[in-house]
Amino acid sequence: MEGSIEARVSHEVDRWLQWLPRWRPGTHRARVRLCQRCFGSPILAAAGLDVDIPHPVQHAFSMRMKAIIDDAVDDYTARNLPMLHREIRLAEARKAKRPYRAGEGLDPEYRGLELDPEPVPDQPFLFTLSGLEADTAAESAEPAPRPFTAEEKEALREEVRLADDFAKQVGRRICTELTHHQRRIGAAVERLVEPQVAELLADLERELDAPGWPHA
């Protein structure tokens, strides 16, 4: 979607609100590892989604905002950072040649999540999706590109720094814009998420109080 950062934020909030009624609490075992995309995210804080919100709901939101940043940085890089742009395009071309990419084609709500469940002691997996991806990548590996000269490394580091600075600027603009959407985001969470969480907790409490459970 073309347009200003603010227009894209509004559009992606709309899309997230359209997805939210389809969310259901997971019944699988919760993960122990923290999501680096969501934990401590200023974007989630700006949206009012940083406290007492199920992680899948947070992740679906943060990945939509990440897509805005990625697109803006890609455009900035293509217009202003020729060396970094070239290296990114070459890396993407190499990745596109892999016969298997486990995370390809996922909806925004599922991008960035770990591909495999956490291992259970004494219950090894026959295979993992991430392992298959790594194996096929190794089989199709191409010769290493020409090493950079010292001057090229320094120039590339400077372009990476500029791209990072620009990404932070876009992130701050997104956070500012999200404060204007907090009310409707909060209303949707109260209407669609909180009742499901409350029902899940009530079911757990009934199970703990059921006959057969030992009482202290």
ABEGO torsion letter per residue (X at the ends): XBEBAAAAAAAAAAAAAAAAAABBBBABBBBABBBAAABGBAAAAAAGAABGBBAAAAAAAAAAAAAAAAAAAAAAAAAABAAAAAAAAAAAAAAAABABBAABGBBAAABGBBABBBBBBGBBBABBAAAAAAAAAAAABBBBBBBBBAAAAAAAAAAAAAAAAAAAAAAAAAAAAAAAAAAAAAAAAAAAAAAAAAAAAAAAAAAAABBGBBBX
